[in-house]
Amino acid sequence: MPAVMARRDAASFVMWIALFLAVQCLSSLSGSETHQHSKHYAVLEHSDVDRHHDSVSLDEQADDTSQRAAAHNSLQNDGVTPARTLMPNNAHDSIKNDNVTPSDTVNTILAQNSIQNTNAEALDAAKTKDSTLAESKNSTAVAASTTDAELQVEENVSSYISAANNDAVLDSDKKPAGTVKNRAYRYEESFARVHKASSLLDEALHIFSYTKLKKNEEIRAYQLLEEAASLNNTEARMLIAYIYLYGTYHAPDFERARLIFSDLSQTHDDHRSQFGLAIIHSLGLGVTSSQAKALIYFTFAALGGDEMAQMVLGYRFKMGTTVARSCETALFYYKKVANTVALDIATSGGYQVEQTHLLEEGNIPEHNGGAITDDVLHYYKYLANSGDVSAQVALGQLHYQGIRGVEINHQRALNYFEQAANAHDPNAMAMLGKMYLEGANNVTRDKQKALRYFNQSAAEGNPIGLSGLGLMHLYGLGTAVDYSKAYGYFKQAADDGWLDGQLQLGNMFLLGLGVEPDYSEAVHYFTLAGQGGHPLAKFNLAQLYEAGLGVERSCGLAVQLYKHVSELGAPLSMLRDAHDSYRDGEMGAALVKYALLAEAGYEVAQSNAAYMLENGEGTVFPAKERYARALVYWKQAASQGYGGALLKVGDYYYYGYGTDVNYTAAADYYLLAARTHKNAQALFNTGYMYERGVGLRRDRHLAAHFYELCRDVEPEAEVAATLMLLRLAATTAIGDALQVGRAVGVFLPRHLTTYWDVYVVALLMVRVALYARRQ
């Protein structure tokens, strides 16, 4: 028995020894594998954890190891490098902040985006102030333990998380950092900032939309824009950059504008900022002018859909400015803009802006750029209130279209038209029909009312009413579609010279509505309406010339027509802004705006920029470049047919302003202005050059001819032209006498024959002085 017991004890002892060794071997292998998967993590050295580690079951160790490996692989797949954290080795959280070190505070340790799904559950558990961590479904957190050592570890982790989420530990002046709550806080704060900036921008744009903007309103809108820009609103920053470019409200700051444009162009690919950079480099505003850089920025802006950039490129390719002349390329760019403008005109009527030449305005005292003064407007209102039908219709038109500086007010327009219509005015009835057909602010569309007013107007033979009836029958608005009646109404309106009637007849022939398609007839009616200035007729005619339908294809005519339509788009409003700046004494802003529009091919902007430079108005460009730049703009305007610019270029060549003296070139421009525009000064100058033989072959007969034309076309030039004719006649007579004298052997000193007129004038002055003395 003792032997058996001894053998059993020995066997049991050996078995326990073997089991102990097996456990030790498995423990070693498991620890090695765990270390391999968590080598990026720093392990908290804790004596209790070390003592207790040996008592953890093999299943728990394996489960913990696989969970930590899965979490680690998940971070790697997301492109995140796990950071060093102060965590126990069996409670690793997936922290994403790469800059955390063991010496960091708890708030910094738990950085933004650092807590994975499992730790979110741990946060919830911590908020309940539970002494143990919540059991995680997919976490790397350790399972709950009943031992004191594990409870201590869990309490350590819980204290870290609780402290990070406890607002009491955060300084009252410091924003939370590193928690899920902080992330939401920052999102909420960012959203509030964006919303505030957007509201400020909307308010500023609403103020700028006023037709008559007061100075204090402008300043208020500018302040709102600055505040929105300070909140990093892209639109506001772009607008502020243009304000710096123009120098509105303060001196121009081209460098600041350039920096904002450059940043927005790079970070947001903003085509308007690219256009701003193009203008800066093209005009040399604060930088050395570089047409190469300007062309690159213009091209990128145009590709981004910027209409001004497309117009600039269209004009440059049309004129061959800094690029090879290409009609087809110009056609491509101008057509893009014209399509948009034509659609806008067809749906909303487009833009109504008076185009004023400063050269002509400067010759007219108290000229106000076509705008009606308050005194005149009050007088019209007085007449309208007194029952003057013409004044009522005129005020209705002004308020309906918003022209001549009068603010758009459809309700007032409706009231004035109704007053005139009650007095049976056919124009007022036709305009009421138009308002009810199209609808307007405070005017609800009513086809039946429109039809009634058009009928009343057409009964009086009014072409506007006839054209309106044609539209209603053409499209079946309030009545049945009847192409025959539509054609008849349009024909009557067109024969009376109404442009819209001519346009609609052209459309009927173009599309074959009630008539056989006839491109030649369409071209005929579009040409009539286009010559009268109808933009949609010009657009349709441009398409026919482009395609060669009804006419021989002409790229040049198509480009010119598309250009005319394009210039009626949104950039046209800048002409009014530039003129307002000029009238307000903001010369720098006016000059930059005119120069910008000149780049886009606006003739009136080119001549106005030249006029300002010539008169030294605006200090945007160096003084030494004043006449040279003015000559460039005068020549650009002259190439587009402006008579005043032709005369100016002639003067610059004659006197040598900004260029060398060139009498031949001066004579060419004078002749062109005289023949194409009947310009009185050009006629006088041409006659003088023919008389003197300067730049032209001497010809006294042609000189007399041009002096006579000058006297006939301009009453104010009658005295000067008559004196020149008398002088020319006397010179001719003296010349003939001298020839006779030489024939009989009588010779006079050369200086007497050359400067006889000077001596005559001197004698006359002496005679006048003696007469005055006797009086």
Secondary structure as UniProt FT lines:
FT   HELIX           2..37
FT   TURN            38..40
FT   HELIX           47..53
FT   TURN            54..55
FT   HELIX           58..77
FT   TURN            78..79
FT   TURN            89..90
FT   TURN            98..99
FT   TURN            102..103
FT   HELIX           106..109
FT   TURN            112..113
FT   HELIX           117..127
FT   TURN            128..129
FT   HELIX           148..165
FT   HELIX           167..169
FT   TURN            172..173
FT   HELIX           180..208
FT   HELIX           215..230
FT   TURN            231..232
FT   HELIX           234..246
FT   HELIX           254..268
FT   HELIX           271..283
FT   HELIX           291..303
FT   TURN            304..305
FT   HELIX           307..319
FT   HELIX           327..348
FT   HELIX           358..361
FT   TURN            362..363
FT   TURN            365..366
FT   TURN            369..370
FT   HELIX           374..385
FT   TURN            386..387
FT   HELIX           389..401
FT   TURN            404..405
FT   HELIX           410..422
FT   TURN            423..424
FT   HELIX           426..438
FT   TURN            441..442
FT   HELIX           447..459
FT   TURN            460..461
FT   HELIX           463..475
FT   HELIX           483..495
FT   TURN            496..497
FT   HELIX           499..511
FT   HELIX           519..531
FT   TURN            532..533
FT   HELIX           535..547
FT   HELIX           555..566
FT   TURN            567..568
FT   TURN            570..571
FT   HELIX           572..583
FT   TURN            584..585
FT   HELIX           587..599
FT   TURN            600..601
FT   HELIX           603..614
FT   TURN            615..616
FT   HELIX           623..625
FT   HELIX           626..639
FT   TURN            640..641
FT   HELIX           643..655
FT   HELIX           663..677
FT   HELIX           680..692
FT   HELIX           700..713
FT   HELIX           715..717
FT   HELIX           718..744
FT   HELIX           750..754
FT   HELIX           756..774
//
